[in-house]
């Protein structure tokens, strides 16, 4: 979802449903270039997506709890303590 919200397109593109399903199973992502332009993905965005897609659950971001996710640079602008208010 982070990829799609950031770029406006699905990360697992394809010409058919079958091709899209194959891309999902094989983790074939159509990466948007990393940079600072409006058509580019930030390095923090790509990093968090890659860490969420880690196949080994023990290495995946968040395996050790939500604090691990909240500390990722992607969320550096979030003030978690005042978020509810």
Helices and strands as residue ranges (DSSP letters): H 2-7, H 17-25, H 43-52, H 66-70, G 73-75, G 80-82
